[in-house]
Amino acid sequence: MKINEIKSKGLEREWNITIPAEVINKKLLEKYTKISSTVKLPGFLPGKVPINIIKQRYSQSIMPEVLDEVVNSSLKEAVIERNIKPSVQPKVDIKKFEEGDELIFNVSFQIMPDIQTTDLKKIKVEKPFLEITEKDIEKTLQELANKHERFEPLKNKRKAKKNDLILFNYIGRINGKEFKDNKGEDETVVLGSKKYIPGYEEQMEGTEIGEKKKIKVTFPSDYREKSIANKEAEFELEIKDIQSKVKNINIDNQLAVEMGEKDLESLKTKIKEKMNNDYEQYSRLKVRRELTDEIIKIHKFQIPSRMIEDEEKFLESQAKDKTKKEIGEFAERRVKLGLIINAIGTENKIEITDQDLTKSVVAEAQKYPGEEKKVVEFYQKNPQMMNNLRGVAFEEKVIDFILNVCSIKQKKCSFDELFNSDQLKEEKKSIVSKKKGKKNE
């Protein structure tokens, strides 16, 4: 094998590689001989078919396979000799080849950068901690009371209105004929909740206890039961009871019981536990992001542009709502962080064990309550997805390793202060958006 170096600048490499004809001929002969020993052709005994006959019949299908093997093996040998590692799959262009002659091909690629890892003990991050006060718990209790729905019998007989709880029976028909799940007894609905199809609850407003009423509605085009989608139905309703919504709910044992707790003290304990758990989750997320920001900032090296391009293509298929600039910045960050994590992991001999991988699969399965078994089976049957999970587990393990080594300063921090940090901007935006959505319901 002869290598003529065309380019060697920064991470860029380009070679013209010449493979002698005898190397290819030897490979071809091995393939033809193997086929000859097993193939059955008319007029020849098994294993006795002449090589020239095999060559005539199979050369077109065998040749690409042999060239591929020769190119890959020669590239592998070349990079090992030079102690370099391609960052992505090299681009290969066959320049010259005819059967019986030498092979000349061009190969271009970018190598992995040499990353000099920093002294991890010098990295400093802040770990927020929360001191929950009685005032915090009272504030949460008030929020729960404001959101909680409680209904009471009407003090004075009146007609149903929005936000009332209705107890009713119904029978539905389409063109006078009954359909699947067309009946219901002792059903409940809060008027305005949009629990039923459009027009259903609106026509219940103005009804009275004991009243029987017929209403007409049209099932939406995307209704779950396709056989009745887009069809008009008539429902006979019997209003059995109307209750009004309690406007001001006291913070007491009754509220606690209605929320599934033994008493108010038990509810307070549960609130405190949840606040601590939620805070710890976001605090850990903030610390990890602060840490990754820091290690990205302090490590300086050239990033392979082709790795960034590949990452951009992947992100474009996943994040439709992001601009090209945002995708480019995120792709560069992900690639750089991945290279640093790999370098630190390799230097410190961090590996993913079967136990680590099992733990990751279980954690992933727990995100889908009731579907855990299916999630586990999915990963067992999809090696590529399991390999992706291995990569995530490796990153987590390396970051945990860094956190155990670096300098961590404890800092008292409220929920609001925590969410005002740069590292939790997206989470804050999401929470604010959800709160606005609930107010508009």
C-alpha positions in Angstrom: 0.0 0.0 0.0 1.3 3.4 -1.0 -0.1 6.6 0.6 0.4 10.0 -1.0 -0.7 12.8 1.4 -2.5 15.6 -0.4 -3.7 17.6 2.6 -2.7 17.7 6.3 -3.9 20.9 7.8 -5.6 21.3 11.2 -8.1 18.4 11.4 -8.3 18.0 7.6 -6.7 15.0 6.0 -6.7 13.9 2.3 -4.8 11.0 0.8 -4.4 9.2 -2.5 -3.9 5.5 -1.7 -2.6 2.9 -4.2 -3.3 -0.8 -3.5 -1.1 -3.2 -5.6 -2.9 -5.5 -8.0 -1.6 -8.6 -6.3 -3.5 -7.7 -3.0 -6.8 -7.4 -4.9 -6.1 -10.6 -6.9 -5.4 -12.5 -3.8 -8.7 -11.4 -2.2 -10.6 -12.3 -5.4 -9.1 -15.7 -5.6 -10.0 -16.4 -1.9 -13.6 -15.5 -2.7 -13.8 -17.5 -5.9 -12.2 -20.5 -4.2 -14.8 -20.4 -1.4 -17.7 -20.2 -3.9 -16.2 -23.0 -5.9 -16.1 -25.3 -2.9 -19.9 -25.0 -2.3 -21.6 -24.0 -5.5 -23.5 -26.5 -7.6 -23.5 -26.0 -11.4 -24.8 -28.4 -14.1 -22.1 -30.6 -15.6 -19.7 -30.2 -12.6 -19.3 -32.2 -9.4 -19.7 -30.3 -6.2 -16.5 -28.5 -5.3 -15.0 -29.2 -8.8 -16.2 -26.1 -10.7 -13.1 -24.4 -12.4 -12.1 -21.0 -11.0 -12.5 -19.4 -14.5 -16.1 -20.5 -14.7 -16.7 -19.1 -11.2 -15.0 -15.8 -12.2 -17.2 -15.5 -15.3 -20.4 -16.0 -13.3 -19.7 -14.2 -10.1 -17.1 -11.5 -10.7 -19.6 -8.6 -11.1 -21.2 -9.4 -7.7 -18.0 -10.2 -5.9 -15.9 -7.3 -7.2 -17.7 -4.5 -5.2 -17.5 -6.6 -2.0 -13.8 -7.1 -2.4 -13.1 -3.5 -3.2 -15.1 -2.4 -0.2 -13.1 -4.8 2.1 -9.7 -3.7 0.6 -10.6 0.0 1.0 -11.8 -0.4 4.6 -8.9 -2.6 5.7 -6.3 -0.3 4.2 -7.9 2.8 5.8 -7.9 1.0 9.1 -4.3 0.1 8.8 -3.3 3.6 7.7 -5.0 5.5 10.6 -3.7 3.0 13.2 -0.1 3.4 11.9 -0.5 7.2 12.1 -2.2 7.1 15.5 -5.2 9.2 14.3 -8.9 8.6 14.5 -11.4 9.9 11.9 -14.2 12.0 13.4 -16.8 10.8 10.9 -17.0 8.2 8.1 -14.2 9.1 5.5 -15.3 10.1 2.0 -13.9 7.6 -0.5 -13.6 8.2 -4.3 -12.3 5.5 -6.6 -9.9 7.1 -9.0 -8.7 4.2 -11.0 -9.4 0.5 -11.2 -9.6 -2.3 -13.7 -9.7 -6.0 -12.9 -6.1 -7.3 -12.8 -4.7 -3.8 -12.3 -3.9 -1.7 -9.2 -6.5 0.3 -7.3 -6.1 4.0 -6.7 -8.6 5.9 -4.5 -8.9 9.2 -2.8 -10.0 9.5 0.8 -10.8 12.7 2.7 -11.8 13.0 6.3 -11.4 15.0 9.5 -9.6 13.6 12.5 -10.6 13.8 16.1 -9.1 16.7 17.9 -6.5 16.3 20.6 -8.3 17.5 23.8 -6.1 18.5 26.8 -8.5 18.0 29.7 -8.4 20.5 32.6 -7.8 19.8 36.3 -11.4 19.0 37.3 -10.7 20.1 40.9 -10.4 23.7 39.7 -14.0 23.7 38.3 -16.4 25.6 40.6 -20.2 25.3 40.6 -23.0 26.4 43.0 -25.5 23.9 44.4 -28.7 25.7 45.4 -30.5 24.4 48.5 -34.0 25.3 49.9 -35.2 26.0 53.4 -38.9 25.6 53.4 -40.8 27.9 55.8 -44.3 27.7 57.1 -45.1 30.7 54.9 -44.1 28.6 51.8 -46.4 25.8 52.8 -49.3 28.2 53.5 -48.8 29.8 50.1 -48.9 26.4 48.4 -52.0 25.4 50.4 -53.8 28.5 49.3 -52.9 27.8 45.7 -54.3 24.3 46.1 -57.5 25.6 47.7 -58.0 28.1 44.8 -57.6 25.3 42.2 -59.7 22.7 44.1 -63.2 22.0 43.0 -66.0 21.4 45.5 -69.7 21.4 44.9 -72.7 21.7 47.2 -76.5 21.3 46.8 -78.4 24.4 45.5 -79.7 26.5 48.4 -82.5 27.8 46.2 -84.0 26.1 43.2 -82.7 27.6 39.9 -81.6 26.7 36.4 -78.2 25.2 35.6 -75.4 27.6 34.6 -71.7 27.5 33.7 -69.4 25.9 36.4 -72.3 23.9 37.9 -71.9 20.1 38.5 -74.7 18.2 36.7 -75.8 14.6 37.5 -77.7 13.2 34.5 -78.7 10.2 32.4 -78.6 10.1 28.6 -79.6 8.0 25.6 -78.2 8.9 22.1 -79.5 8.0 18.6 -78.3 8.7 15.1 -81.1 8.7 12.5 -83.3 7.1 15.2 -80.9 4.2 15.7 -78.8 3.5 18.8 -75.0 3.2 18.5 -72.1 1.9 20.5 -71.8 3.5 24.0 -74.9 5.6 23.4 -76.3 5.3 27.0 -75.2 6.5 30.3 -76.5 6.7 33.9 -75.5 8.9 36.8 -73.0 10.7 34.6 -71.4 13.9 35.9 -70.1 17.0 34.1 -69.0 20.5 35.1 -70.6 22.8 32.6 -67.9 24.6 30.7 -65.3 21.9 31.3 -65.4 20.8 27.6 -65.6 17.2 28.8 -68.2 16.4 26.1 -68.3 17.2 22.4 -68.9 20.8 21.2 -72.5 22.0 21.9 -73.3 19.3 24.4 -72.7 21.1 27.6 -73.8 24.4 26.3 -77.3 23.0 25.7 -77.5 21.8 29.3 -77.3 25.3 30.6 -80.7 26.5 31.6 -82.0 23.1 32.5 -83.6 22.3 35.9 -83.6 19.3 38.3 -86.0 16.7 37.0 -86.2 18.1 33.5 -86.0 15.9 30.4 -84.5 17.6 27.3 -83.6 16.6 23.8 -80.4 18.1 22.3 -78.7 17.7 18.9 -75.0 17.7 18.4 -72.6 16.7 15.6 -69.6 14.4 16.4 -66.3 15.9 15.4 -64.4 14.6 12.3 -61.6 13.4 14.5 -63.8 11.6 17.0 -62.2 8.5 18.5 -65.1 6.2 17.2 -64.6 6.6 13.5 -68.0 5.1 12.6 -69.9 8.1 14.0 -67.5 10.9 13.2 -69.1 13.8 11.4 -72.6 12.5 12.1 -75.4 14.3 13.8 -76.9 12.7 16.9 -79.9 13.4 19.1 -79.6 12.9 22.9 -82.4 12.5 25.4 -81.2 14.0 28.7 -82.6 13.5 32.2 -81.3 16.1 34.7 -81.1 14.4 38.1 -79.3 16.9 40.2 -77.5 20.3 40.0 -74.9 21.5 42.4 -73.1 24.8 42.6 -69.4 25.4 42.8 -68.1 26.5 46.2 -66.3 29.8 45.7 -64.1 30.1 48.8 -62.6 26.8 50.1 -61.2 26.8 53.6 -57.8 25.3 54.3 -58.8 22.6 56.7 -59.1 18.9 57.3 -62.0 18.6 54.8 -59.8 20.0 52.0 -57.0 17.5 53.0 -59.4 14.5 52.9 -60.8 15.6 49.6 -57.3 15.6 48.2 -56.7 12.1 49.5 -54.8 12.8 52.7 -55.7 11.8 56.3 -55.8 15.4 57.7 -54.3 18.8 57.2 -51.0 17.9 58.9 -50.6 15.0 56.5 -51.3 17.3 53.5 -48.7 19.7 54.8 -46.1 16.9 55.1 -46.9 15.8 51.6 -46.6 19.3 50.3 -43.2 19.7 52.0 -42.0 16.4 50.5 -43.1 17.4 47.0 -41.5 20.8 47.3 -38.2 19.3 48.3 -38.3 16.6 45.6 -39.2 19.2 42.9 -36.6 21.6 44.1 -33.9 18.9 44.2 -34.8 17.8 40.6 -34.5 21.4 39.2 -31.5 22.2 41.4 -29.7 19.1 40.1 -30.6 20.1 36.5 -29.3 23.7 37.2 -26.0 22.4 38.6 -25.4 19.9 35.7 -26.0 22.7 33.1 -23.8 25.1 35.0 -21.1 22.4 35.0 -21.4 21.6 31.3 -21.3 25.4 30.5 -18.1 25.6 32.5 -16.3 22.6 31.0 -17.3 23.9 27.5 -15.9 27.3 28.3 -12.6 26.2 29.7 -11.7 23.6 27.0 -10.3 25.1 23.9 -9.9 23.0 20.7 -11.0 22.9 17.1 -14.3 21.0 16.5 -14.6 18.8 13.4 -17.0 20.8 11.1 -18.4 17.6 9.6 -19.5 16.4 13.0 -21.4 19.7 13.5 -23.0 19.3 10.0 -24.2 15.8 10.9 -25.6 17.0 14.2 -27.4 19.9 12.5 -29.1 17.6 10.1 -30.3 15.4 13.0 -31.6 18.5 14.9 -33.3 19.9 11.9 -35.4 16.7 11.7 -36.2 16.9 15.4 -36.6 20.6 16.2 -39.0 22.2 13.6 -39.6 25.3 15.8 -35.9 26.4 16.0 -34.2 28.8 13.6 -31.2 27.8 11.6 -28.9 29.9 13.8 -30.3 28.3 17.0 -29.8 24.8 15.5 -26.3 25.6 14.5 -25.3 26.9 18.0 -27.0 24.0 19.7 -25.3 21.5 17.4 -21.9 23.0 18.0 -22.5 22.9 21.8 -23.6 19.2 21.7 -20.7 18.1 19.6 -18.1 19.9 21.7 -19.7 18.7 25.0 -19.7 15.1 23.6 -16.0 15.3 22.7 -15.1 16.6 26.1 -17.2 14.1 28.0 -15.6 11.3 25.9 -12.1 12.6 26.6 -12.6 12.9 30.4 -14.3 9.5 30.5 -11.5 7.8 28.6 -8.8 9.5 30.6 -10.4 8.4 33.9 -11.2 4.9 32.6 -15.0 5.4 33.1 -17.0 2.6 31.5 -20.7 1.6 31.3 -21.4 -1.8 33.0 -24.4 -4.0 32.3 -25.7 -2.8 35.7 -25.5 0.8 34.6 -27.3 0.0 31.3 -30.0 -1.9 33.1 -30.5 1.0 35.5 -30.9 3.4 32.5 -33.5 1.1 30.8 -35.5 0.9 34.1 -35.3 4.7 34.5 -36.6 5.2 30.9 -39.4 2.6 31.5 -40.5 4.4 34.6 -41.4 7.5 32.5 -44.3 5.4 31.0 -46.4 4.1 33.9 -48.2 0.9 32.9 -46.1 0.5 29.8 -42.8 -0.5 31.5 -42.6 -4.0 30.1 -43.1 -2.7 26.5 -40.4 -0.1 27.0 -37.9 -2.7 28.2 -38.8 -5.1 25.4 -38.4 -2.2 22.9 -34.8 -1.6 24.0 -34.0 -5.3 24.0 -35.2 -5.7 20.4 -33.5 -2.5 19.1 -29.7 -2.6 19.5 -29.3 0.9 18.0 -31.6 2.4 20.5 -29.9 0.5 23.3 -26.6 1.9 22.0 -28.0 5.4 22.1 -29.1 4.8 25.7 -25.6 3.6 26.5 -24.2 6.9 25.3 -26.6 8.8 27.5 -25.7 6.6 30.5 -22.0 7.2 29.8 -22.5 11.0 29.7 -24.4 10.9 33.0 -21.7 8.8 34.6 -18.9 11.1 33.5 -20.8 14.2 34.7 -21.5 12.5 38.1 -17.7 11.8 38.3 -16.9 15.4 37.6 -19.4 16.6 40.3 -17.7 14.3 42.8 -14.3 15.8 42.0 -15.0 19.5 41.4 -15.6 22.3 44.0 -19.3 22.7 44.9 -20.4 25.7 46.9 -23.8 25.5 48.7 -26.1 28.5 48.2 -29.5 29.1 49.8 -31.9 29.9 47.0 -35.7 30.2 46.8 -37.8 28.6 44.0 -38.2 31.9 42.2 -34.4 32.6 42.4 -33.7 29.1 41.1 -36.0 29.6 38.1 -34.5 33.0 37.3 -31.1 31.4 36.7 -29.9 31.2 33.0 -29.7 27.4 33.2 -33.5 27.0 33.7 -34.9 29.5 31.2 -36.7 26.9 29.1 -38.2 25.2 32.2 -39.5 28.6 33.5 -41.0 29.4 30.1 -42.7 26.0 30.0 -44.2 26.4 33.6 -45.4 30.0 32.8 -47.0 28.8 29.6 -48.8 26.0 31.4 -50.1 28.4 34.1 -51.4 30.7 31.4 -53.2 27.8 29.7 -54.9 26.8 32.9 -56.1 30.4 33.5 -57.6 30.5 30.1 -59.6 27.3 30.5 
